[in-house]
Amino acid sequence: MSIPFTRREMQRAYRVNYQASVVEGERSNAHRLLLFYAVECGLKAILLLRKGEDYSNGSKVVELFGRISHNINALLDELRAGVELHLPSTKMRKIRYSDGNEYERHVCSKEYNQMWRYGGTSDTLEDSVLEGKLENILRWIEGELR
């Protein structure tokens, strides 16, 4: 994270992204992406709080944020939140190249944002299951930020 943000901005981003992800009926990839970013911002806000830092470029977190990036499971590990909150890996539909070869696309927790940003969907798990996992993390975040 090269642009510094305050803990207050990170908490606000968590709440605003979550509110924007909530929709009646079926979520689109855009809603899922905002849900993912809500979780990421919430976890980073908790990390700032626990490390006693007011800014994302603070001495105790700047290297950590750069290393962890979008990895939700790594953030959960750093916060000792428990493996039951971890996001599972999944696969997307295979790509068939013009030469006939197929390419399997494995997606881990730090890549959900790419899958949804570029219009992909999970093939081995329903996207709604992945959303449910993210919502479980949101409940944990809410308890930590109160």
Steps between C-alpha positions, in 0.01 A plus 500: 500500500685806382244772573459550877152476649378568850340234714181707495500506117558124494204441734282730293601315180406172672150627577439683171619207287282262697193724465559525125527121474158441654229455241158341495503184296801360324841664533711574194878475487514875571316443829725205586806710430381771737430234762857372458642851540280565803655195667851605401453854633341376822782257569762765430320745730513239780868441430570874527306513826681203651842631396421843645544670163288787370635480144552217251859614447582465871823329594325191638283429194647651185708192406224265613235670285732487200563129551141399576333717234155349424559168678198464730628175654838658579322793668287258702816311604674822601196586714480144639135489402488123460514272200122447503473847342747419221381526143530179300678475168282443199528449127355694213376346177791376287623705208544322168774653286484508120750211486254283697690503829301573814619710790369449853454817700555457873387791715624552856374749757717785376367459145124514552512870416658420161247227425206729566660817358552335161160332484593148610298269717593212723452159342563270797315708762193714447580871518226521764704262720803727463280801582381320814861445607574870452188590700620277786823699505298825498315388814834431670632842388195675638558340839864612498432861397233569762 
